[in-house]
Amino acid sequence: MNIYLNLRKKSTGTSVLRVSIVANSSTALSISFNGRKSSTEVANFKDDSCIRQNGILEFYRELEFKLGTNNFKIEENKITLHASKTG
């Protein structure tokens, strides 16, 4: 999944991307920013019993990814969410 941001000027400080995810324990998530890997992979979701449907156990998490000003450029910026199986 891609998220596109168009900026007219450089941002200052640190920006935070918050992602809400519903996944199972064999899922991992990472992001890349403008084609460069920007985060470590987030995995090992723990059982929080928030969603149980048809015997399938899933987990809800809100993840935060911090993006420094060096990541942004004027004009179009692309954030890509990478989901993968871990097991």
PyMOL Python script that loads the backbone (N, CA, C, O; Angstrom):
from pymol import cmd

cmd.read_pdbstr("""\
ATOM      1  N   MET A   1       0.839  -1.164   0.000  1.00  0.00           N
ATOM      2  CA  MET A   1       0.000   0.000   0.000  1.00  0.00           C
ATOM      3  C   MET A   1       0.886   1.229   0.000  1.00  0.00           C
ATOM      4  O   MET A   1       1.893   1.275   0.707  1.00  0.00           O
ATOM      5  N   ASN A   2       0.515   2.225  -0.790  1.00  0.00           N
ATOM      6  CA  ASN A   2       1.277   3.464  -0.880  1.00  0.00           C
ATOM      7  C   ASN A   2       0.454   4.641  -0.381  1.00  0.00           C
ATOM      8  O   ASN A   2      -0.756   4.712  -0.597  1.00  0.00           O
ATOM      9  N   ILE A   3       1.131   5.559   0.289  1.00  0.00           N
ATOM     10  CA  ILE A   3       0.550   6.816   0.729  1.00  0.00           C
ATOM     11  C   ILE A   3       1.389   7.916   0.102  1.00  0.00           C
ATOM     12  O   ILE A   3       2.614   7.916   0.224  1.00  0.00           O
ATOM     13  N   TYR A   4       0.730   8.854  -0.569  1.00  0.00           N
ATOM     14  CA  TYR A   4       1.446   9.939  -1.238  1.00  0.00           C
ATOM     15  C   TYR A   4       1.196  11.254  -0.518  1.00  0.00           C
ATOM     16  O   TYR A   4       0.061  11.573  -0.164  1.00  0.00           O
ATOM     17  N   LEU A   5       2.276  12.024  -0.301  1.00  0.00           N
ATOM     18  CA  LEU A   5       2.208  13.343   0.323  1.00  0.00           C
ATOM     19  C   LEU A   5       2.860  14.350  -0.611  1.00  0.00           C
ATOM     20  O   LEU A   5       3.971  14.120  -1.089  1.00  0.00           O
ATOM     21  N   ASN A   6       2.198  15.442  -0.871  1.00  0.00           N
ATOM     22  CA  ASN A   6       2.781  16.521  -1.659  1.00  0.00           C
ATOM     23  C   ASN A   6       3.069  17.685  -0.728  1.00  0.00           C
ATOM     24  O   ASN A   6       2.157  18.241  -0.116  1.00  0.00           O
ATOM     25  N   LEU A   7       4.343  18.053  -0.623  1.00  0.00           N
ATOM     26  CA  LEU A   7       4.752  19.124   0.277  1.00  0.00           C
ATOM     27  C   LEU A   7       5.212  20.333  -0.524  1.00  0.00           C
ATOM     28  O   LEU A   7       5.884  20.203  -1.548  1.00  0.00           O
ATOM     29  N   ARG A   8       4.839  21.505  -0.040  1.00  0.00           N
ATOM     30  CA  ARG A   8       5.261  22.751  -0.682  1.00  0.00           C
ATOM     31  C   ARG A   8       6.566  23.274  -0.097  1.00  0.00           C
ATOM     32  O   ARG A   8       7.299  24.016  -0.750  1.00  0.00           O
ATOM     33  N   LYS A   9       6.849  22.873   1.156  1.00  0.00           N
ATOM     34  CA  LYS A   9       8.100  23.282   1.796  1.00  0.00           C
ATOM     35  C   LYS A   9       8.567  22.160   2.710  1.00  0.00           C
ATOM     36  O   LYS A   9       7.787  21.286   3.089  1.00  0.00           O
ATOM     37  N   LYS A  10       9.846  22.194   3.058  1.00  0.00           N
ATOM     38  CA  LYS A  10      10.422  21.174   3.945  1.00  0.00           C
ATOM     39  C   LYS A  10       9.816  21.291   5.335  1.00  0.00           C
ATOM     40  O   LYS A  10       9.586  22.392   5.835  1.00  0.00           O
ATOM     41  N   SER A  11       9.563  20.151   5.947  1.00  0.00           N
ATOM     42  CA  SER A  11       9.045  20.150   7.310  1.00  0.00           C
ATOM     43  C   SER A  11      10.201  20.248   8.301  1.00  0.00           C
ATOM     44  O   SER A  11      11.356  20.003   7.951  1.00  0.00           O
ATOM     45  N   THR A  12       9.879  20.602   9.521  1.00  0.00           N
ATOM     46  CA  THR A  12      10.896  20.667  10.574  1.00  0.00           C
ATOM     47  C   THR A  12      10.489  19.719  11.685  1.00  0.00           C
ATOM     48  O   THR A  12       9.306  19.419  11.846  1.00  0.00           O
ATOM     49  N   GLY A  13      11.444  19.254  12.441  1.00  0.00           N
ATOM     50  CA  GLY A  13      11.149  18.338  13.537  1.00  0.00           C
ATOM     51  C   GLY A  13      10.932  16.917  13.053  1.00  0.00           C
ATOM     52  O   GLY A  13      11.332  16.555  11.946  1.00  0.00           O
ATOM     53  N   THR A  14      10.302  16.128  13.884  1.00  0.00           N
ATOM     54  CA  THR A  14      10.038  14.728  13.589  1.00  0.00           C
ATOM     55  C   THR A  14       8.551  14.534  13.344  1.00  0.00           C
ATOM     56  O   THR A  14       7.718  15.018  14.111  1.00  0.00           O
ATOM     57  N   SER A  15       8.224  13.824  12.269  1.00  0.00           N
ATOM     58  CA  SER A  15       6.828  13.483  11.976  1.00  0.00           C
ATOM     59  C   SER A  15       6.592  12.047  12.399  1.00  0.00           C
ATOM     60  O   SER A  15       7.516  11.234  12.424  1.00  0.00           O
ATOM     61  N   VAL A  16       5.341  11.738  12.735  1.00  0.00           N
ATOM     62  CA  VAL A  16       4.980  10.395  13.177  1.00  0.00           C
ATOM     63  C   VAL A  16       3.863   9.873  12.290  1.00  0.00           C
ATOM     64  O   VAL A  16       2.837  10.529  12.113  1.00  0.00           O
ATOM     65  N   LEU A  17       4.073   8.684  11.734  1.00  0.00           N
ATOM     66  CA  LEU A  17       3.040   7.984  10.985  1.00  0.00           C
ATOM     67  C   LEU A  17       2.459   6.937  11.922  1.00  0.00           C
ATOM     68  O   LEU A  17       3.181   6.065  12.406  1.00  0.00           O
ATOM     69  N   ARG A  18       1.154   7.020  12.181  1.00  0.00           N
ATOM     70  CA  ARG A  18       0.479   6.026  13.024  1.00  0.00           C
ATOM     71  C   ARG A  18      -0.305   5.096  12.114  1.00  0.00           C
ATOM     72  O   ARG A  18      -1.057   5.538  11.245  1.00  0.00           O
ATOM     73  N   VAL A  19      -0.118   3.804  12.328  1.00  0.00           N
ATOM     74  CA  VAL A  19      -0.777   2.791  11.524  1.00  0.00           C
ATOM     75  C   VAL A  19      -1.528   1.856  12.459  1.00  0.00           C
ATOM     76  O   VAL A  19      -0.950   1.315  13.402  1.00  0.00           O
ATOM     77  N   SER A  20      -2.817   1.669  12.195  1.00  0.00           N
ATOM     78  CA  SER A  20      -3.607   0.680  12.929  1.00  0.00           C
ATOM     79  C   SER A  20      -3.628  -0.589  12.102  1.00  0.00           C
ATOM     80  O   SER A  20      -3.880  -0.541  10.898  1.00  0.00           O
ATOM     81  N   ILE A  21      -3.367  -1.715  12.729  1.00  0.00           N
ATOM     82  CA  ILE A  21      -3.257  -2.978  12.000  1.00  0.00           C
ATOM     83  C   ILE A  21      -4.028  -4.068  12.734  1.00  0.00           C
ATOM     84  O   ILE A  21      -3.989  -4.161  13.961  1.00  0.00           O
ATOM     85  N   VAL A  22      -4.718  -4.878  11.969  1.00  0.00           N
ATOM     86  CA  VAL A  22      -5.313  -6.111  12.469  1.00  0.00           C
ATOM     87  C   VAL A  22      -4.608  -7.222  11.699  1.00  0.00           C
ATOM     88  O   VAL A  22      -4.660  -7.264  10.470  1.00  0.00           O
ATOM     89  N   ALA A  23      -3.959  -8.111  12.419  1.00  0.00           N
ATOM     90  CA  ALA A  23      -3.148  -9.142  11.769  1.00  0.00           C
ATOM     91  C   ALA A  23      -3.121 -10.381  12.635  1.00  0.00           C
ATOM     92  O   ALA A  23      -3.616 -10.385  13.762  1.00  0.00           O
ATOM     93  N   ASN A  24      -2.530 -11.439  12.088  1.00  0.00           N
ATOM     94  CA  ASN A  24      -2.325 -12.629  12.904  1.00  0.00           C
ATOM     95  C   ASN A  24      -0.864 -12.694  13.322  1.00  0.00           C
ATOM     96  O   ASN A  24      -0.061 -11.850  12.925  1.00  0.00           O
ATOM     97  N   SER A  25      -0.525 -13.688  14.116  1.00  0.00           N
ATOM     98  CA  SER A  25       0.819 -13.754  14.707  1.00  0.00           C
ATOM     99  C   SER A  25       1.918 -14.035  13.692  1.00  0.00           C
ATOM    100  O   SER A  25       3.095 -13.923  14.036  1.00  0.00           O
ATOM    101  N   SER A  26       1.585 -14.394  12.456  1.00  0.00           N
ATOM    102  CA  SER A  26       2.621 -14.652  11.460  1.00  0.00           C
ATOM    103  C   SER A  26       2.716 -13.515  10.443  1.00  0.00           C
ATOM    104  O   SER A  26       3.005 -13.747   9.269  1.00  0.00           O
ATOM    105  N   THR A  27       2.473 -12.287  10.899  1.00  0.00           N
ATOM    106  CA  THR A  27       2.537 -11.107  10.046  1.00  0.00           C
ATOM    107  C   THR A  27       3.600 -10.154  10.565  1.00  0.00           C
ATOM    108  O   THR A  27       3.797 -10.032  11.774  1.00  0.00           O
ATOM    109  N   ALA A  28       4.287  -9.476   9.647  1.00  0.00           N
ATOM    110  CA  ALA A  28       5.249  -8.438  10.006  1.00  0.00           C
ATOM    111  C   ALA A  28       4.966  -7.214   9.150  1.00  0.00           C
ATOM    112  O   ALA A  28       4.438  -7.333   8.044  1.00  0.00           O
ATOM    113  N   LEU A  29       5.318  -6.032   9.660  1.00  0.00           N
ATOM    114  CA  LEU A  29       5.073  -4.787   8.943  1.00  0.00           C
ATOM    115  C   LEU A  29       6.305  -3.901   9.026  1.00  0.00           C
ATOM    116  O   LEU A  29       6.929  -3.793  10.081  1.00  0.00           O
ATOM    117  N   SER A  30       6.655  -3.265   7.907  1.00  0.00           N
ATOM    118  CA  SER A  30       7.714  -2.264   7.878  1.00  0.00           C
ATOM    119  C   SER A  30       7.301  -1.191   6.874  1.00  0.00           C
ATOM    120  O   SER A  30       6.352  -1.380   6.112  1.00  0.00           O
ATOM    121  N   ILE A  31       8.018  -0.057   6.873  1.00  0.00           N
ATOM    122  CA  ILE A  31       7.717   0.988   5.905  1.00  0.00           C
ATOM    123  C   ILE A  31       8.984   1.406   5.181  1.00  0.00           C
ATOM    124  O   ILE A  31      10.095   1.271   5.694  1.00  0.00           O
ATOM    125  N   SER A  32       8.786   1.916   3.974  1.00  0.00           N
ATOM    126  CA  SER A  32       9.874   2.575   3.261  1.00  0.00           C
ATOM    127  C   SER A  32       9.376   3.949   2.859  1.00  0.00           C
ATOM    128  O   SER A  32       8.182   4.154   2.642  1.00  0.00           O
ATOM    129  N   PHE A  33      10.300   4.881   2.763  1.00  0.00           N
ATOM    130  CA  PHE A  33       9.965   6.265   2.481  1.00  0.00           C
ATOM    131  C   PHE A  33      10.762   6.708   1.274  1.00  0.00           C
ATOM    132  O   PHE A  33      11.992   6.699   1.303  1.00  0.00           O
ATOM    133  N   ASN A  34      10.070   7.097   0.210  1.00  0.00           N
ATOM    134  CA  ASN A  34      10.705   7.499  -1.048  1.00  0.00           C
ATOM    135  C   ASN A  34      11.701   6.450  -1.552  1.00  0.00           C
ATOM    136  O   ASN A  34      12.793   6.780  -2.013  1.00  0.00           O
ATOM    137  N   GLY A  35      11.296   5.177  -1.451  1.00  0.00           N
ATOM    138  CA  GLY A  35      12.106   4.083  -1.984  1.00  0.00           C
ATOM    139  C   GLY A  35      13.206   3.571  -1.084  1.00  0.00           C
ATOM    140  O   GLY A  35      13.890   2.612  -1.443  1.00  0.00           O
ATOM    141  N   ARG A  36      13.399   4.182   0.082  1.00  0.00           N
ATOM    142  CA  ARG A  36      14.436   3.728   1.015  1.00  0.00           C
ATOM    143  C   ARG A  36      13.792   3.143   2.253  1.00  0.00           C
ATOM    144  O   ARG A  36      12.826   3.698   2.778  1.00  0.00           O
ATOM    145  N   LYS A  37      14.323   2.020   2.722  1.00  0.00           N
ATOM    146  CA  LYS A  37      13.778   1.398   3.930  1.00  0.00           C
ATOM    147  C   LYS A  37      13.966   2.348   5.108  1.00  0.00           C
ATOM    148  O   LYS A  37      15.069   2.824   5.378  1.00  0.00           O
ATOM    149  N   SER A  38      12.865   2.609   5.797  1.00  0.00           N
ATOM    150  CA  SER A  38      12.898   3.592   6.879  1.00  0.00           C
ATOM    151  C   SER A  38      12.656   3.006   8.256  1.00  0.00           C
ATOM    152  O   SER A  38      12.800   3.708   9.257  1.00  0.00           O
ATOM    153  N   SER A  39      12.293   1.739   8.327  1.00  0.00           N
ATOM    154  CA  SER A  39      11.979   1.187   9.643  1.00  0.00           C
ATOM    155  C   SER A  39      12.448  -0.251   9.737  1.00  0.00           C
ATOM    156  O   SER A  39      12.670  -0.928   8.734  1.00  0.00           O
ATOM    157  N   THR A  40      12.588  -0.685  10.958  1.00  0.00           N
ATOM    158  CA  THR A  40      12.809  -2.099  11.184  1.00  0.00           C
ATOM    159  C   THR A  40      11.464  -2.802  11.086  1.00  0.00           C
ATOM    160  O   THR A  40      10.415  -2.167  11.202  1.00  0.00           O
ATOM    161  N   GLU A  41      11.495  -4.082  10.879  1.00  0.00           N
ATOM    162  CA  GLU A  41      10.266  -4.853  10.762  1.00  0.00           C
ATOM    163  C   GLU A  41       9.627  -5.032  12.137  1.00  0.00           C
ATOM    164  O   GLU A  41      10.303  -5.407  13.096  1.00  0.00           O
ATOM    165  N   VAL A  42       8.334  -4.765  12.231  1.00  0.00           N
ATOM    166  CA  VAL A  42       7.591  -4.971  13.469  1.00  0.00           C
ATOM    167  C   VAL A  42       6.875  -6.307  13.336  1.00  0.00           C
ATOM    168  O   VAL A  42       6.081  -6.501  12.416  1.00  0.00           O
ATOM    169  N   ALA A  43       7.154  -7.225  14.253  1.00  0.00           N
ATOM    170  CA  ALA A  43       6.567  -8.570  14.196  1.00  0.00           C
ATOM    171  C   ALA A  43       6.295  -9.046  15.617  1.00  0.00           C
ATOM    172  O   ALA A  43       6.285  -8.249  16.556  1.00  0.00           O
ATOM    173  N   ASN A  44       6.076 -10.339  15.769  1.00  0.00           N
ATOM    174  CA  ASN A  44       5.837 -10.958  17.075  1.00  0.00           C
ATOM    175  C   ASN A  44       4.655 -10.334  17.813  1.00  0.00           C
ATOM    176  O   ASN A  44       4.766  -9.957  18.980  1.00  0.00           O
ATOM    177  N   PHE A  45       3.527 -10.231  17.121  1.00  0.00           N
ATOM    178  CA  PHE A  45       2.328  -9.709  17.761  1.00  0.00           C
ATOM    179  C   PHE A  45       1.878 -10.675  18.850  1.00  0.00           C
ATOM    180  O   PHE A  45       1.817 -11.883  18.621  1.00  0.00           O
ATOM    181  N   LYS A  46       1.567 -10.160  20.011  1.00  0.00           N
ATOM    182  CA  LYS A  46       1.169 -10.977  21.163  1.00  0.00           C
ATOM    183  C   LYS A  46      -0.347 -11.078  21.239  1.00  0.00           C
ATOM    184  O   LYS A  46      -1.059 -10.199  20.754  1.00  0.00           O
ATOM    185  N   ASP A  47      -0.841 -12.153  21.848  1.00  0.00           N
ATOM    186  CA  ASP A  47      -2.267 -12.391  21.994  1.00  0.00           C
ATOM    187  C   ASP A  47      -2.870 -11.357  22.936  1.00  0.00           C
ATOM    188  O   ASP A  47      -2.518 -11.299  24.115  1.00  0.00           O
ATOM    189  N   ASP A  48      -3.785 -10.537  22.405  1.00  0.00           N
ATOM    190  CA  ASP A  48      -4.494  -9.604  23.266  1.00  0.00           C
ATOM    191  C   ASP A  48      -5.988  -9.915  23.306  1.00  0.00           C
ATOM    192  O   ASP A  48      -6.756  -9.174  23.919  1.00  0.00           O
ATOM    193  N   SER A  49      -6.404 -10.993  22.665  1.00  0.00           N
ATOM    194  CA  SER A  49      -7.785 -11.489  22.669  1.00  0.00           C
ATOM    195  C   SER A  49      -8.801 -10.455  22.227  1.00  0.00           C
ATOM    196  O   SER A  49      -9.965 -10.540  22.619  1.00  0.00           O
ATOM    197  N   CYS A  50      -8.399  -9.477  21.420  1.00  0.00           N
ATOM    198  CA  CYS A  50      -9.354  -8.438  21.043  1.00  0.00           C
ATOM    199  C   CYS A  50     -10.272  -8.891  19.922  1.00  0.00           C
ATOM    200  O   CYS A  50     -11.429  -8.475  19.881  1.00  0.00           O
ATOM    201  N   ILE A  51      -9.799  -9.719  19.022  1.00  0.00           N
ATOM    202  CA  ILE A  51     -10.644 -10.164  17.912  1.00  0.00           C
ATOM    203  C   ILE A  51     -10.527 -11.674  17.777  1.00  0.00           C
ATOM    204  O   ILE A  51      -9.441 -12.202  17.535  1.00  0.00           O
ATOM    205  N   ARG A  52     -11.621 -12.347  17.931  1.00  0.00           N
ATOM    206  CA  ARG A  52     -11.671 -13.787  17.710  1.00  0.00           C
ATOM    207  C   ARG A  52     -12.909 -14.046  16.866  1.00  0.00           C
ATOM    208  O   ARG A  52     -14.032 -13.779  17.292  1.00  0.00           O
ATOM    209  N   GLN A  53     -12.694 -14.563  15.677  1.00  0.00           N
ATOM    210  CA  GLN A  53     -13.803 -14.799  14.761  1.00  0.00           C
ATOM    211  C   GLN A  53     -13.598 -16.134  14.073  1.00  0.00           C
ATOM    212  O   GLN A  53     -12.545 -16.385  13.486  1.00  0.00           O
ATOM    213  N   ASN A  54     -14.582 -16.969  14.145  1.00  0.00           N
ATOM    214  CA  ASN A  54     -14.533 -18.277  13.481  1.00  0.00           C
ATOM    215  C   ASN A  54     -13.283 -19.059  13.842  1.00  0.00           C
ATOM    216  O   ASN A  54     -12.734 -19.776  13.005  1.00  0.00           O
ATOM    217  N   GLY A  55     -12.836 -18.929  15.062  1.00  0.00           N
ATOM    218  CA  GLY A  55     -11.666 -19.681  15.505  1.00  0.00           C
ATOM    219  C   GLY A  55     -10.346 -19.108  15.028  1.00  0.00           C
ATOM    220  O   GLY A  55      -9.297 -19.702  15.278  1.00  0.00           O
ATOM    221  N   ILE A  56     -10.368 -17.971  14.348  1.00  0.00           N
ATOM    222  CA  ILE A  56      -9.145 -17.341  13.858  1.00  0.00           C
ATOM    223  C   ILE A  56      -8.752 -16.252  14.841  1.00  0.00           C
ATOM    224  O   ILE A  56      -9.553 -15.365  15.134  1.00  0.00           O
ATOM    225  N   LEU A  57      -7.545 -16.306  15.345  1.00  0.00           N
ATOM    226  CA  LEU A  57      -7.064 -15.336  16.312  1.00  0.00           C
ATOM    227  C   LEU A  57      -6.318 -14.231  15.569  1.00  0.00           C
ATOM    228  O   LEU A  57      -5.383 -14.503  14.816  1.00  0.00           O
ATOM    229  N   GLU A  58      -6.734 -12.994  15.783  1.00  0.00           N
ATOM    230  CA  GLU A  58      -6.061 -11.855  15.181  1.00  0.00           C
ATOM    231  C   GLU A  58      -5.761 -10.836  16.273  1.00  0.00           C
ATOM    232  O   GLU A  58      -6.325 -10.897  17.365  1.00  0.00           O
ATOM    233  N   PHE A  59      -4.874  -9.908  15.969  1.00  0.00           N
ATOM    234  CA  PHE A  59      -4.422  -8.924  16.932  1.00  0.00           C
ATOM    235  C   PHE A  59      -4.592  -7.530  16.371  1.00  0.00           C
ATOM    236  O   PHE A  59      -4.383  -7.303  15.179  1.00  0.00           O
ATOM    237  N   TYR A  60      -4.972  -6.598  17.224  1.00  0.00           N
ATOM    238  CA  TYR A  60      -5.073  -5.196  16.840  1.00  0.00           C
ATOM    239  C   TYR A  60      -3.929  -4.438  17.483  1.00  0.00           C
ATOM    240  O   TYR A  60      -3.684  -4.584  18.681  1.00  0.00           O
ATOM    241  N   ARG A  61      -3.230  -3.635  16.708  1.00  0.00           N
ATOM    242  CA  ARG A  61      -2.142  -2.817  17.230  1.00  0.00           C
ATOM    243  C   ARG A  61      -2.162  -1.463  16.545  1.00  0.00           C
ATOM    244  O   ARG A  61      -2.553  -1.342  15.384  1.00  0.00           O
ATOM    245  N   GLU A  62      -1.734  -0.450  17.279  1.00  0.00           N
ATOM    246  CA  GLU A  62      -1.462   0.849  16.685  1.00  0.00           C
ATOM    247  C   GLU A  62       0.043   1.033  16.760  1.00  0.00           C
ATOM    248  O   GLU A  62       0.617   1.074  17.849  1.00  0.00           O
ATOM    249  N   LEU A  63       0.679   1.143  15.606  1.00  0.00           N
ATOM    250  CA  LEU A  63       2.131   1.257  15.526  1.00  0.00           C
ATOM    251  C   LEU A  63       2.505   2.691  15.172  1.00  0.00           C
ATOM    252  O   LEU A  63       1.754   3.379  14.481  1.00  0.00           O
ATOM    253  N   GLU A  64       3.660   3.140  15.642  1.00  0.00           N
ATOM    254  CA  GLU A  64       4.165   4.465  15.311  1.00  0.00           C
ATOM    255  C   GLU A  64       5.516   4.338  14.632  1.00  0.00           C
ATOM    256  O   GLU A  64       6.402   3.625  15.102  1.00  0.00           O
ATOM    257  N   PHE A  65       5.657   5.048  13.514  1.00  0.00           N
ATOM    258  CA  PHE A  65       6.919   5.112  12.791  1.00  0.00           C
ATOM    259  C   PHE A  65       7.333   6.582  12.752  1.00  0.00           C
ATOM    260  O   PHE A  65       6.574   7.430  12.283  1.00  0.00           O
ATOM    261  N   LYS A  66       8.538   6.885  13.243  1.00  0.00           N
ATOM    262  CA  LYS A  66       9.032   8.265  13.273  1.00  0.00           C
ATOM    263  C   LYS A  66       9.822   8.545  11.999  1.00  0.00           C
ATOM    264  O   LYS A  66      10.647   7.743  11.562  1.00  0.00           O
ATOM    265  N   LEU A  67       9.541   9.719  11.414  1.00  0.00           N
ATOM    266  CA  LEU A  67      10.190  10.136  10.173  1.00  0.00           C
ATOM    267  C   LEU A  67      10.861  11.484  10.415  1.00  0.00           C
ATOM    268  O   LEU A  67      10.201  12.463  10.763  1.00  0.00           O
ATOM    269  N   GLY A  68      12.172  11.524  10.229  1.00  0.00           N
ATOM    270  CA  GLY A  68      12.916  12.763  10.408  1.00  0.00           C
ATOM    271  C   GLY A  68      12.791  13.670   9.196  1.00  0.00           C
ATOM    272  O   GLY A  68      12.332  13.237   8.139  1.00  0.00           O
ATOM    273  N   THR A  69      13.198  14.927   9.343  1.00  0.00           N
ATOM    274  CA  THR A  69      13.081  15.896   8.253  1.00  0.00           C
ATOM    275  C   THR A  69      13.908  15.508   7.035  1.00  0.00           C
ATOM    276  O   THR A  69      13.575  15.905   5.918  1.00  0.00           O
ATOM    277  N   ASN A  70      14.971  14.746   7.223  1.00  0.00           N
ATOM    278  CA  ASN A  70      15.793  14.326   6.079  1.00  0.00           C
ATOM    279  C   ASN A  70      15.056  13.374   5.149  1.00  0.00           C
ATOM    280  O   ASN A  70      15.446  13.216   3.992  1.00  0.00           O
ATOM    281  N   ASN A  71      14.000  12.741   5.634  1.00  0.00           N
ATOM    282  CA  ASN A  71      13.232  11.816   4.808  1.00  0.00           C
ATOM    283  C   ASN A  71      12.370  12.532   3.775  1.00  0.00           C
ATOM    284  O   ASN A  71      12.095  11.974   2.712  1.00  0.00           O
ATOM    285  N   PHE A  72      11.939  13.756   4.066  1.00  0.00           N
ATOM    286  CA  PHE A  72      10.994  14.457   3.210  1.00  0.00           C
ATOM    287  C   PHE A  72      11.700  15.239   2.114  1.00  0.00           C
ATOM    288  O   PHE A  72      12.840  15.674   2.274  1.00  0.00           O
ATOM    289  N   LYS A  73      11.004  15.406   1.006  1.00  0.00           N
ATOM    290  CA  LYS A  73      11.480  16.273  -0.067  1.00  0.00           C
ATOM    291  C   LYS A  73      10.313  17.146  -0.514  1.00  0.00           C
ATOM    292  O   LYS A  73       9.150  16.813  -0.286  1.00  0.00           O
ATOM    293  N   ILE A  74      10.637  18.259  -1.148  1.00  0.00           N
ATOM    294  CA  ILE A  74       9.587  19.123  -1.675  1.00  0.00           C
ATOM    295  C   ILE A  74       8.969  18.411  -2.874  1.00  0.00           C
ATOM    296  O   ILE A  74       9.664  17.729  -3.627  1.00  0.00           O
ATOM    297  N   GLU A  75       7.666  18.573  -3.046  1.00  0.00           N
ATOM    298  CA  GLU A  75       6.860  17.896  -4.068  1.00  0.00           C
ATOM    299  C   GLU A  75       6.376  16.556  -3.535  1.00  0.00           C
ATOM    300  O   GLU A  75       5.972  16.466  -2.376  1.00  0.00           O
ATOM    301  N   GLU A  76       6.411  15.504  -4.364  1.00  0.00           N
ATOM    302  CA  GLU A  76       5.790  14.233  -3.989  1.00  0.00           C
ATOM    303  C   GLU A  76       6.695  13.364  -3.117  1.00  0.00           C
ATOM    304  O   GLU A  76       7.881  13.197  -3.399  1.00  0.00           O
ATOM    305  N   ASN A  77       6.108  12.817  -2.053  1.00  0.00           N
ATOM    306  CA  ASN A  77       6.759  11.854  -1.173  1.00  0.00           C
ATOM    307  C   ASN A  77       5.891  10.604  -1.143  1.00  0.00           C
ATOM    308  O   ASN A  77       4.663  10.693  -1.137  1.00  0.00           O
ATOM    309  N   LYS A  78       6.529   9.442  -1.125  1.00  0.00           N
ATOM    310  CA  LYS A  78       5.790   8.192  -1.126  1.00  0.00           C
ATOM    311  C   LYS A  78       6.187   7.334   0.062  1.00  0.00           C
ATOM    312  O   LYS A  78       7.358   6.997   0.237  1.00  0.00           O
ATOM    313  N   ILE A  79       5.186   6.980   0.886  1.00  0.00           N
ATOM    314  CA  ILE A  79       5.374   6.045   1.989  1.00  0.00           C
ATOM    315  C   ILE A  79       4.774   4.720   1.568  1.00  0.00           C
ATOM    316  O   ILE A  79       3.615   4.672   1.155  1.00  0.00           O
ATOM    317  N   THR A  80       5.537   3.649   1.664  1.00  0.00           N
ATOM    318  CA  THR A  80       5.056   2.319   1.294  1.00  0.00           C
ATOM    319  C   THR A  80       5.019   1.432   2.528  1.00  0.00           C
ATOM    320  O   THR A  80       6.007   1.317   3.252  1.00  0.00           O
ATOM    321  N   LEU A  81       3.870   0.804   2.761  1.00  0.00           N
ATOM    322  CA  LEU A  81       3.722  -0.158   3.845  1.00  0.00           C
ATOM    323  C   LEU A  81       3.992  -1.543   3.302  1.00  0.00           C
ATOM    324  O   LEU A  81       3.393  -1.946   2.305  1.00  0.00           O
ATOM    325  N   HIS A  82       4.885  -2.279   3.942  1.00  0.00           N
ATOM    326  CA  HIS A  82       5.246  -3.634   3.523  1.00  0.00           C
ATOM    327  C   HIS A  82       4.750  -4.630   4.571  1.00  0.00           C
ATOM    328  O   HIS A  82       5.205  -4.618   5.714  1.00  0.00           O
ATOM    329  N   ALA A  83       3.831  -5.474   4.178  1.00  0.00           N
ATOM    330  CA  ALA A  83       3.362  -6.551   5.055  1.00  0.00           C
ATOM    331  C   ALA A  83       3.916  -7.860   4.537  1.00  0.00           C
ATOM    332  O   ALA A  83       3.951  -8.085   3.327  1.00  0.00           O
ATOM    333  N   SER A  84       4.350  -8.731   5.444  1.00  0.00           N
ATOM    334  CA  SER A  84       4.909 -10.014   5.015  1.00  0.00           C
ATOM    335  C   SER A  84       4.567 -11.079   6.045  1.00  0.00           C
ATOM    336  O   SER A  84       4.232 -10.777   7.191  1.00  0.00           O
ATOM    337  N   LYS A  85       4.658 -12.333   5.612  1.00  0.00           N
ATOM    338  CA  LYS A  85       4.457 -13.462   6.512  1.00  0.00           C
ATOM    339  C   LYS A  85       5.770 -13.797   7.184  1.00  0.00           C
ATOM    340  O   LYS A  85       6.834 -13.700   6.573  1.00  0.00           O
ATOM    341  N   THR A  86       5.693 -14.194   8.448  1.00  0.00           N
ATOM    342  CA  THR A  86       6.920 -14.512   9.176  1.00  0.00           C
ATOM    343  C   THR A  86       7.061 -15.988   9.499  1.00  0.00           C
ATOM    344  O   THR A  86       8.129 -16.413   9.941  1.00  0.00           O
ATOM    345  N   GLY A  87       6.035 -16.771   9.298  1.00  0.00           N
ATOM    346  CA  GLY A  87       6.187 -18.167   9.677  1.00  0.00           C
ATOM    347  C   GLY A  87       5.273 -19.095   8.981  1.00  0.00           C
ATOM    348  O   GLY A  87       5.314 -20.301   9.224  1.00  0.00           O
TER     349      GLY A  87
END
""", "prot")
cmd.dss("prot")
cmd.show_as("cartoon", "prot")
cmd.util.cbc("prot")
cmd.orient("prot")
